[in-house]
């Protein structure tokens, strides 16, 4: 299972949980499983979030694969300028 860390204000939608293990093969599947477990979080997962998988940051990550032992961080999308 991938180890997932929620960064920023996302934990307010999980009852304070900011780290958990989730069995998911892709970011899309991860977001689906997180939304099922924490319904209040689901709408926020659809709003431009960045995802770091094993240290690599992805802005549009839904199709990115997640390894069984990956370290995944979900954070507010990084704005450029």
N, C-alpha and C positions, 0 to 999 in steps of 0.2 A: 504494500500500500504506500502511496505517496504521502509524505508529510506536508501538510498545508498550513501556511501561516497567513492570517488576515491582517493587513496593515491599515493603519489609520482608523477611521470611524466605522469600519465594517463590523467590528465586533459588537457594536451597539445593537445590531440586528440578529445577533446569535446568543443573546443573553450573557454576553461577556466572554464567550469562547473565542479565543484567537488562534489556537493551534489544535489541529486534529489530523487524524490519518484517514484517508479516503481511497477507496479502490476505484480508479478511473484510468482509462487508456488515453483520453484526450481532454483538453481543456473544456470542450463542449460537454462531455460526459461529467466532468468534475463539477461544472456549474449546475448541471441538471441535478446531480446528487446533493450538492449543497443547498439548492433551492428546495428540494424535497425535505431535507432535514431541518432547514431553517426558512420557512415560508416568508418571513419578513425580509430576508436577505435576497430572495429571488429577484425582485424588481431592480435591485442595485447591481446585480450581476449582468444585467442587460445594458447597463450604462457604461460606456467606455472605461473599462478597467485595463490596467496593464498587468501582465503576468510574467513573473520570473520563474523559469524552470532551470534548476541547477545552475543558477547564476546568469543565465541569458534572459534579457528582458524582451518581451514581445508585446507590441501595441495591439495588434489584431491576432489574437492567439487561439481562437476557437478550434482551429484544426490542428494545432500543435499537439504532438504526442507527449504523453507523460509516462515515464518509466516506472516500474513497480517500486523502485527505491528512490524516486526523484524527490527533491526538495522544492516545493512550489510556494511562491509568495504571490498573493493577490493584493494589488495596491492601486490607488487612484492613478488614472492615466497621466502620463508625463506629457506636459504641454511644451512644445518647442516654440522658438521665436526668434 
